[in-house]
Amino acid sequence: MPKPLLQVENLSKSYGKQLVLDKVSFLVDEGKKIALIGRNGAGKSTLLKIILGEIDADLGSTNFFDYTKLGVIKQNEVLPGDIDPL
């Protein structure tokens, strides 16, 4: 049986009157592949920022399990191999 890696429960987030996330819940198990797909403004980046701890949700929680390892490469980030030597 696969181990759970990330649990998200009832996440909600608003920017002013704009509700971006409304009670989002899901579980990511070991060995699963997931994708976030949605139109602009649907809350994809907001969800990832909450999971990464960059911003707070208005309600709900995220839980990484003790054995979970997370790596992130941000869009447009300069990687060591991309730096030109002087």
Buried (B, 14 or more C-beta within 10 A) or exposed (E): EEEBBBBBBEBBBBEEEEEBBEEBEEEBEEEEEEEEEEEEEEBBBBBBBBBEEEEEBEBBEBEBEEEBEEEEEEEEEEEEEEEEEE
